[in-house]
């Protein structure tokens, strides 16, 4: 059982002892700390379809009422919907109840500022400090808060995406697309049909309920998507679309049943945006080099950020990026908002296909082709991550072709490949990502670093 406190929020497995998991007492503590930090009057709360969602929502909303807040409960909603709702309600902050791609037994509190964006590392650290101090003060009875319900945010989110300047709704309607979407039995099953209907897209939904009983591992990776890939191989659909439980990550499957590649979700959308709006791009250190190549082709400058959505958005603002995101299928388009948004990614991708008159497989062939290996190592209580990072840097210190970046773990860049080792913000694991021209090369350099970890754990 696990409780993780990081830049990505407070998340853990449900049940177990206080302080070790995400349970009611810890939810009260961290919600109170967040409300104390915000020092406002109104907070938006939304949740994905997880089984534990109603319990966590009740505890969160009750705690905020006890702190004197007006709580806007928008119900079952995606992460980007909740982010936008904070702005639309002119709220002081927001809490998203979701553990994103984590399995069913997990849940989390993702914390937003008044712009509907994730807290900075410094602000998140202050919330954790307040939580540990437990010096809380609740509202007297005459100043208790209250909860109001708002079930209009999903429709407003869809309309906001249709209104984007680069959303070519007419071209999409004229292509008469047929898509198949896997919404993992969470909130994607609620909002994506609304989007498809508005676009005039014929659709088929797999796992379209919102029971929270995920039909497969919810991380949208090829190894978890056999069902929809098999469906696409049967023909009749132009595109397969996969989202995670809170709909901020997005993966595509080509009309022939082959993966478009989650790393290429952002690449394809960025190529479309940059063809209309010149500028810079940002992704995190663990994302494909293809975004750099596409950006430079369009005359822009590519910049890398540490892993974590707030790190990417901070760098995007710093360099004036017109598009950015993460190689896990996260598209951040500032013309909409500074948050990963699968709805935005879907509409811009379909706009690109429609304008170019291409099939998904044909579009994929227009981009640089890199192969990326994504490995993970479970942490043990004795794992010394800092010592591992020092060891890895020492390994390449005398290699003239190796460029070492240690702003987030250790990334080693070579002229023809790279490898990145870092501790996850969201799971008790070490991630080892590597990329090269072939999967064999990528896997080899990744396994070399993984062996260092195994040797130091033994």
C-alpha positions in Angstrom: 0.0 0.0 0.0 1.3 3.4 -1.0 1.0 7.1 -0.3 3.0 9.4 -2.6 3.3 13.2 -2.1 4.9 14.9 -5.1 4.7 17.7 -7.7 1.9 15.7 -9.4 -0.3 15.8 -6.3 -1.1 13.5 -3.4 -2.0 10.0 -4.5 -2.1 6.5 -3.0 -3.9 3.2 -2.7 -7.3 3.2 -1.0 -7.6 1.4 2.4 -5.0 0.5 5.0 -3.4 2.5 7.8 -3.3 6.3 8.1 -0.1 7.8 6.8 0.6 4.8 4.5 -2.4 5.1 2.1 -4.9 7.6 0.7 -7.7 7.1 3.3 -10.3 9.4 4.8 -8.1 10.8 7.6 -5.3 11.6 5.2 -7.8 13.1 2.6 -9.1 15.4 5.4 -5.6 16.5 6.3 -4.4 17.3 2.8 -7.7 18.9 1.8 -7.5 21.1 4.9 -3.9 22.0 4.2 -4.8 22.9 0.6 -7.8 25.1 1.7 -5.6 26.8 4.3 -3.0 27.6 1.6 -5.5 28.9 -0.9 -7.1 31.4 1.5 -10.1 31.9 -0.7 -13.8 31.4 -0.8 -14.6 29.1 -3.7 -13.1 25.8 -4.9 -14.2 23.6 -7.8 -14.2 19.8 -7.4 -14.5 17.2 -10.2 -13.8 13.5 -10.3 -13.2 10.6 -12.7 -15.1 7.4 -12.7 -13.1 5.5 -10.1 -14.9 3.2 -7.6 -13.5 5.2 -4.7 -14.5 8.5 -6.3 -17.8 9.1 -4.4 -16.2 8.4 -1.1 -13.2 10.7 -1.7 -15.5 13.4 -3.1 -17.7 13.3 0.0 -14.7 13.6 2.3 -13.2 16.4 0.2 -16.4 18.4 -0.1 -17.3 18.0 3.5 -13.9 19.2 4.6 -14.1 22.2 2.4 -17.5 23.1 3.8 -16.0 22.8 7.2 -13.3 25.3 6.1 -16.0 27.8 5.1 -15.7 27.4 1.3 -18.4 27.4 -1.4 -17.8 24.2 -3.2 -18.7 23.9 -6.9 -19.2 20.1 -7.5 -19.1 19.5 -11.2 -19.5 15.7 -10.8 -18.0 13.3 -13.2 -15.6 15.3 -15.3 -12.3 15.0 -17.0 -9.2 16.6 -15.6 -9.1 19.3 -18.4 -12.8 20.0 -17.8 -12.2 20.7 -14.1 -9.2 22.9 -15.0 -11.4 25.0 -17.3 -14.2 25.1 -14.8 -12.0 26.8 -12.2 -11.5 29.7 -14.7 -15.2 29.8 -15.8 -16.4 29.9 -12.2 -13.7 32.4 -11.2 -12.8 30.1 -8.3 -9.8 30.4 -6.1 -8.7 26.8 -6.9 -9.8 23.3 -7.7 -9.3 19.7 -6.7 -9.4 16.9 -9.2 -10.1 13.5 -7.7 -8.3 11.2 -10.0 -5.2 9.0 -10.1 -4.9 9.4 -13.9 -3.4 6.3 -15.5 -3.0 4.4 -12.2 -5.0 1.1 -11.6 -8.4 0.9 -9.9 -7.1 0.7 -6.3 -5.5 4.2 -6.6 -6.9 7.6 -6.2 -5.5 11.1 -5.8 -6.0 14.8 -5.1 -4.6 16.9 -7.9 -4.5 20.5 -6.8 -5.1 23.6 -8.9 -4.5 27.3 -8.6 -7.0 30.1 -9.5 -5.9 29.8 -13.2 -7.0 26.2 -13.3 -3.3 25.1 -13.5 -1.4 22.7 -11.3 0.4 24.2 -8.3 4.1 25.0 -8.7 6.6 22.9 -6.9 7.1 25.6 -4.3 3.3 26.0 -3.7 3.0 22.2 -3.5 5.8 22.0 -0.9 4.0 24.7 1.2 0.8 22.6 1.1 2.7 19.6 2.3 4.4 21.7 5.1 1.0 22.9 6.3 -0.3 19.3 6.2 2.5 18.0 8.3 2.2 20.8 10.8 -1.5 20.0 11.3 -2.1 23.5 12.7 -5.7 23.8 11.3 -8.6 26.1 12.0 -12.1 25.3 10.8 -15.0 27.6 10.3 -17.6 28.3 13.1 -21.1 27.1 12.5 -22.4 30.4 11.2 -19.6 30.5 8.6 -19.8 27.0 7.3 -19.6 26.7 3.5 -22.0 24.9 1.2 -22.0 22.8 -2.0 -23.6 23.8 -5.3 -23.9 21.4 -8.2 -23.0 22.3 -11.8 -23.5 19.6 -14.5 -23.0 22.0 -17.4 -19.2 21.9 -17.6 -18.8 18.9 -19.9 -21.0 20.6 -22.6 -19.1 23.9 -22.1 -15.8 22.1 -22.5 -16.8 20.5 -25.8 -18.0 23.9 -27.1 -14.8 25.6 -26.1 -12.8 23.0 -28.2 -15.1 23.5 -31.2 -14.5 27.3 -30.9 -10.7 27.0 -31.2 -9.5 28.8 -34.3 -7.5 25.8 -35.6 -10.5 23.4 -35.0 -11.6 22.9 -38.6 -15.0 21.6 -37.8 -16.3 22.0 -41.3 -13.5 19.9 -42.8 -14.0 17.2 -40.2 -17.7 17.0 -40.9 -17.0 16.8 -44.7 -14.7 13.8 -44.2 -17.4 11.7 -42.5 -15.0 10.1 -40.2 -15.9 6.9 -38.4 -13.9 6.3 -35.2 -13.7 3.7 -32.5 -12.8 4.9 -29.0 -11.8 3.0 -25.8 -12.9 5.1 -22.8 -11.8 2.5 -20.1 -15.2 2.7 -18.2 -14.5 6.2 -16.9 -15.4 9.8 -17.8 -14.3 9.6 -21.4 -17.4 7.6 -22.0 -19.5 10.6 -20.9 -17.7 13.4 -22.8 -16.3 11.9 -26.0 -19.8 11.0 -27.4 -20.7 14.6 -26.9 -17.6 15.7 -28.9 -18.1 13.2 -31.7 -21.8 14.2 -32.1 -20.9 17.8 -32.3 -18.2 17.1 -35.0 -20.6 14.9 -37.1 -18.2 11.9 -36.5 -19.8 8.4 -36.5 -18.5 6.6 -33.5 -18.3 3.3 -31.7 -17.4 3.2 -28.0 -15.6 0.3 -26.3 -15.8 0.2 -22.5 -18.1 3.2 -22.5 -19.6 2.9 -19.1 -18.5 4.9 -16.1 -18.3 2.2 -13.5 -14.7 2.6 -12.6 -14.1 -1.1 -13.3 -11.3 -0.6 -15.8 -11.5 -3.1 -18.6 -7.7 -3.3 -18.8 -4.7 -1.6 -17.4 -5.6 2.0 -17.8 -2.3 3.3 -19.0 -2.8 3.9 -22.8 0.3 1.8 -23.9 0.3 -0.7 -26.8 0.6 -3.7 -24.5 -2.8 -2.8 -22.8 -4.7 -2.0 -26.0 -5.2 -5.4 -27.6 -9.0 -5.1 -27.6 -9.3 -1.9 -29.7 -6.3 -2.9 -31.9 -8.1 -6.1 -32.8 -11.3 -4.1 -33.5 -9.5 -1.7 -35.8 -8.0 -4.7 -37.8 -11.5 -5.8 -38.7 -11.9 -2.6 -40.7 -14.7 0.0 -41.0 -13.1 2.7 -38.9 -10.8 5.5 -39.9 -9.2 6.0 -36.5 -8.9 4.4 -33.1 -8.9 6.7 -30.1 -7.8 5.8 -26.5 -7.9 8.0 -23.4 -6.9 7.3 -19.8 -9.4 7.5 -16.9 -9.3 11.3 -16.6 -8.9 12.1 -20.3 -5.7 14.1 -20.3 -3.7 11.5 -22.2 -4.4 10.4 -25.7 -3.3 7.6 -28.0 -4.3 6.9 -31.6 -4.5 3.6 -33.5 -4.3 3.7 -37.3 -7.0 2.3 -39.6 -5.0 -0.9 -40.1 -4.9 -1.7 -36.3 -1.3 -0.5 -35.8 -0.4 2.0 -33.1 0.2 5.5 -34.3 2.5 5.8 -31.3 1.7 7.6 -28.1 4.9 9.7 -28.5 3.6 10.8 -31.9 0.3 12.2 -30.6 2.0 15.4 -29.6 4.3 15.4 -32.7 1.3 15.1 -35.1 -0.7 17.8 -33.3 2.4 20.1 -33.1 3.0 19.7 -36.8 -0.5 20.7 -37.6 -0.4 23.7 -35.2 3.0 24.9 -36.5 1.9 24.7 -40.1 -0.7 27.4 -39.2 1.0 29.2 -36.3 4.8 29.5 -36.3 6.5 29.4 -32.9 8.3 27.3 -30.3 7.5 24.0 -28.7 8.2 22.3 -25.4 8.1 18.7 -24.2 9.7 16.9 -21.2 13.1 15.2 -21.2 11.5 11.8 -21.6 9.8 12.6 -24.9 10.8 11.8 -28.5 13.3 13.8 -30.5 10.7 13.9 -33.3 9.1 17.0 -31.8 12.5 18.8 -32.0 12.8 17.8 -35.7 9.3 18.9 -36.6 9.7 22.2 -34.8 12.9 23.1 -36.5 11.4 22.1 -39.9 8.8 24.8 -39.3 11.4 27.4 -38.2 10.8 27.2 -34.5 12.9 26.4 -31.5 12.4 23.3 -29.3 12.9 23.3 -25.6 13.0 20.5 -23.0 11.6 20.6 -19.5 11.7 18.4 -16.5 9.0 15.7 -16.3 5.7 16.9 -14.7 3.0 19.0 -16.3 3.7 22.1 -14.3 7.3 22.0 -15.4 6.3 21.8 -19.0 3.7 24.6 -18.8 6.2 26.8 -16.9 8.8 26.3 -19.7 6.1 26.9 -22.3 5.3 30.3 -20.8 9.0 31.1 -20.5 9.7 30.5 -24.2 6.3 31.5 -25.6 5.6 28.1 -27.0 2.5 27.7 -29.2 2.2 24.0 -28.5 3.7 21.6 -26.0 3.1 18.6 -23.9 4.5 15.2 -23.0 5.4 12.1 -24.9 2.8 10.1 -22.9 0.1 11.4 -25.2 -0.4 14.7 -23.4 -1.2 17.7 -25.6 -1.0 21.2 -24.1 -2.4 23.9 -26.3 -2.3 27.4 -24.8 -5.0 28.8 -27.1 -7.3 26.6 -25.1 -5.6 26.4 -21.6 -2.3 25.3 -20.0 -3.3 21.7 -19.3 -3.1 18.4 -21.1 -6.4 17.9 -22.9 -7.3 14.9 -25.0 -10.4 16.6 -26.5 -8.1 19.3 -27.9 -5.8 16.7 -29.2 -8.6 14.8 -30.9 -10.0 17.8 -32.7 -6.6 19.1 -33.9 -5.6 15.6 -35.1 -8.9 15.1 -37.0 -8.5 18.6 -38.4 -5.0 17.7 -39.7 -6.3 14.4 -41.3 -9.2 16.2 -42.9 -7.2 19.1 -44.3 -4.4 16.8 -45.7 -6.8 14.1 -47.0 -4.7 11.4 -45.4 -5.3 8.2 -43.6 -3.8 7.9 -40.1 -1.1 5.5 -41.3 -0.2 7.8 -44.1 0.1 10.8 -41.8 2.4 8.7 -39.4 4.8 8.1 -42.3 5.4 11.9 -42.8 7.2 12.2 -39.4 10.8 11.2 -38.4 10.8 7.6 -37.2 12.4 7.0 -33.8 11.9 4.0 -31.6 11.5 4.5 -27.9 11.8 1.8 -25.1 9.9 2.5 -21.9 11.1 0.4 -19.0 10.5 0.5 -15.2 12.1 -0.8 -12.1 10.1 -1.3 -8.8 11.7 0.6 -5.9 12.6 -1.3 -2.8 12.8 0.2 0.7 16.6 0.1 0.4 16.9 1.7 -3.0 19.2 4.7 -2.9 18.1 6.7 -6.0 20.5 9.5 -5.4 23.5 7.1 -5.3 22.2 5.5 -8.5 22.1 8.8 -10.3 25.6 9.6 -9.2 26.8 6.3 -10.5 25.1 6.8 -13.9 26.7 10.2 -14.3 30.1 8.8 -13.5 29.7 6.1 -16.2 29.5 8.7 -18.9 31.7 11.5 -17.5 34.6 10.7 -19.9 32.5 10.0 -23.0 33.1 13.0 -25.4 29.8 12.2 -27.3 27.7 12.1 -24.1 25.8 15.2 -23.0 24.6 14.8 -19.4 21.5 16.6 -18.1 20.6 16.2 -14.4 17.7 18.7 -14.0 15.4 15.6 -13.5 17.1 12.4 -12.8 19.9 11.8 -15.4 19.5 12.1 -19.1 22.4 11.1 -21.4 22.2 12.5 -24.9 24.2 11.0 -27.7 24.2 12.1 -31.4 22.1 9.2 -32.4 20.2 8.2 -29.2 19.4 9.1 -25.6 18.5 7.4 -22.3 16.8 9.0 -19.3 16.6 7.5 -15.8 14.4 9.1 -13.1 12.3 8.4 -10.1 8.6 8.6 -11.0 6.4 11.4 -9.5 3.3 9.1 -9.5 4.4 5.6 -8.7 7.0 3.9 -6.5 9.2 3.1 -9.5 12.3 4.2 -11.4 11.5 4.9 -15.1 14.2 4.2 -17.7 13.3 5.6 -21.1 15.6 5.4 -24.1 15.3 6.3 -27.8 17.3 5.4 -31.0 16.8 4.7 -34.7 16.0 1.0 -33.9 14.3 -0.6 -31.0 17.3 -2.9 -30.5 19.6 0.1 -30.0 17.1 1.9 -27.7 16.6 -1.3 -25.6 20.3 -1.9 -25.3 21.2 1.5 -23.9 18.2 1.3 -21.5 19.1 -2.1 -20.3 22.6 -0.9 -19.6 21.3 1.6 -17.1 18.8 -0.8 -15.7 21.7 -3.2 -14.8 23.3 -0.4 -12.8 20.1 -0.2 -10.7 19.8 -3.9 -10.3 23.5 -4.2 -9.2 23.0 -1.4 -6.6 19.8 -3.0 -5.3 21.3 -6.4 -4.8 
